[in-house]
Amino acid sequence: MDSRHSRGSGNPVGWRRHWTPAFAGVTERRAVALAFLFHFLVLASYYVLRPIRDEIGAAGGLDSLSWLFTATLVAMLGANILFSAVAARLSRRRFIPLAYRFFIVTLA
């Protein structure tokens, strides 16, 4: 069997035809670029803020560190309940832009 053919399909390098950017439409490429940019910025902001968060936690001393973790757990449980309630009541078309805007505003 020729190495250029994918196994069982008979198409030369069949997977490449489906994964090249040339076959994506303009709106799909724009959506992928915006999604990449959004996730990059969220992760970049997290890695910028993480040392600051760690320093604030360490400045409080070891005695208050357990309370800091407990308060974070309680806050995240409350945020998760709120997030789930909002996500269940809104359509995806309405919820996703609102969630993106929330993160843009809070991380700006």
LINUR-V10946 format. One line per field, one symbol per residue. ss: DSSP state (@ for helix, = for strand, . for the rest). Layout:
BEGIN
ss->???
END
This chain:
BEGIN
ss->....=......=.@@@@@@.@@@..@@@@@@@@@@@@@@@@@@@@@@@@@@@@@@@@@@..@@@@@@@@@@@@@@@@@@@@@@@@@@@@..@@@@@@@@@@@@@@@@.
END
